[in-house]
């Protein structure tokens, strides 16, 4: 499963690069078919990252300590309910979650954008894919959650005791989702700017996504305050 997860993030990176390049070439050549193909690639990216997520969770559930990340953040003594917390207990898993959240939000934003945004939407997709390529690229090159150990230990190091709290099931996901969600209004604004469309068509869409991001991030911070107060 680790090999499948590693392949999934590599294929996701290729899809992101294709979507970015397709948007750029479609804009340059005024080719609507290429632009649509680039958008379709953006819709597939969440599937690849979801598969990678399932693979990593499976590695935790089956105590696959040949995977470095699992060995560092899990153990046989860990309660099964904390598998999801262990998933984003470290840098590599957090990056995977952030990339997944960004890909889902990006796909929703592109699909639900109003017709008035069509002239600048390829540019918006360009910016979104650049951000996605960064996060997935860091995973592939620097912080791969599926990196294998040269030997398989009998047990893992275990989860950080500070993370064994009910608030950790929802606080980090909401915090990370809230933070990365601000990429959406940013991308709509940058897309309008790059396309040369100086109107305010993007403002209403950006306002909606900004409010959603603010609400998610604010809720995550409040949950984090509860966690910190009760456990620290």
N, C-alpha and C positions, 0 to 999 in steps of 0.2 A: 504493500500500500504506500510505503514511503516513496518508492520509485514512481508510482502512478501520480502521487502528489507533486513530486518534483517535475515530472513531465507536464503536469497541468499548469504549473506556474510558468514554465518555459514557453508553452504554447500560448498562454495568456499574454506574455510579453510580446511574442510575435504578432498576435492579434492587435495589441495596442499599437505597435509600430506600424502595422498595416493600416489601421484606422487613421492614425495620424498622417501617414504618407498619402493615403487615399484622399483625405480631406484637403491636404495641401495641393495635390495634383488636380483634384476636381475643381478647386477654386481657381487655380491657375489656368486650367484648360476649359473652364465653364462647362464641365461635363457632369450633368446631373446623375448619370448612371454610376459613375465612380463615387460621387458624394454619397449616394444612397448605399452603395456597397460598404463605404467606410462607416456609415451609421449602423448598418447591420452587424458589422464586426463589433461595434461598441455594445450591441445588445447581447452578443455571445460571451463577452468577457466575464460577466457575472457567473455564467455557467461554469467556466473553467476555474474560477476562484472558489466557487461553491464546492466543486469536486475536490480541490486542494484542501479546503476546510474539512470536508468529510474524511479525507484520508488522514489528516493530522489528528482529528478526534478519535478515529479508529486506532491509530497508533497509541494514543493515551489509554483507550479502553482496554486494549490487548496487552498493555505493558511492554511495548516494543522498545526496549532500552537500547537497541542498536542505533536508534535515532537520538542524536545528541540532545536535541531540545527536550525530548520526552524524558531522558535520563536526568536532565538538569532540573526539571520542574515537576516531577512525579515520582511516586514510589508505590510499592505493593501495599503499603499500609494506608495510603491515602484513600479517603472515602470516595466512592464512585461519583457522588454528587458534585465533587469539586473538579471533575474532569474539565468542565467548561471554563472554570476559573483558571485552571492550569494552562488551558489553551492560550490565553493572552497574558500569562504571568511574566513573560519575558519579551525581549525585543522582537525576536523573530515572529512569534505568534501574534503580537500586537500589530506588526506590519501587515501580516496576512489579513487580520480582521479589518484594519483600516482600508487596505486595498479592496477588500470585498465590499465594504460599506460604500466606498467611493464609486465602485463600478455599478452597484445597484442604484444609487442615487443618480449617477450620470445617465444610466439607461432610462430611468423614469423621467428625468428632466428633459432629455432629448425627445422622448416619445410624447410627452404631454405639452411640449412647447407650442404656443399658439401660432397660427399661420402668419401672423405679423412678424414673427421672428425668423421666418424662412430665409430671408436674404443674409442674415448673419449667423444662422445656425451652424453651417459648416465650420465657421471660424470658432464658434463656441465649442464644437466637438474637438477641434484642433487643440484648444487649450486644455480641455478635460483629459484628452488622451495623453498630452504631455505630462500632466500631473500623475496620471495612472502609470505611465511608463516609468516615471521616477520611482514610485513605490515598489512596483513589481521588479524593476531593474535592480534596486537595492537588495531585494530578497534573493534574486537569482545570483547576483555577483558577490554580495557581502554578508548577508544575514539569512541564509537559506534555512527554513524551519525543518527541512528534511535531510539536513546534513547527517551523514553516517559516522559513527565512531569506528576506530580501527579494531576495537574489541567490544563485545557486548557484556556489560556488567550484570551481575545477578540481580541488582536492585538499583533504583534511582536515588537521587539526592533528596527527593521529596519537595512538597510545595512549601513556600514561605508561610509560616504560621499566621502572619498578619493578614494573609489573604483568605483565611478560613472564616469568613463572615458572610452572612446572607446578603449584605449590601454589595459584595463583590460580584454577584451574579448579574447585576444590572448597572452599577455605577461605572465601571470601565467601558462597557459597550456604549452606553449613552454619552459618556464623555468623549470617546474617540469618534463616534458617529457625529456628535454635535460639532466637534472641531473640524472634521474633514468636510462636513456639509457646507461650510462657507466657501468651499471651492466652486459650488454651483453658481451662486450669485456673482462671484468673482469672474467666472468663465463667461457668463452672459454679458457682463460689462465689458470684459476684454474682447469678446467676440464682436460686439457692436463697435468697439473702438478700432479694432484691426480691420474690420470690413469697411470702415469709413462711414457707417450709418450713424449720423449724429443725432437722430431722433431719440425719443424717450420710450420706444417700444419695449426695451429690455427692463425698464424701471419697475413695472408692475410685477413681472416675473421674478426679478431680483428681490423685490420687497417680500414676496410670498416665501421664497426660499430662505431669505435672511431671517424672517420671523420664525420659520420652522427650525432653522439651525439654532437660533437664540433660545427657543423653548427647550430643545433637546439638550443643548449644552448647559443651560441653567438648571434643568432637572438633574443632569448628571453631577453638577457641582453640589447641589443640595444633598443628593444621595451620598456623595463623597464626604460631605461635612458630617453626616450621620455616622458613616463608617469610621471616620477619624475620631469622632467624639466617643463612640462606644468602645472601640478597640485600642485606642492609643491613650 
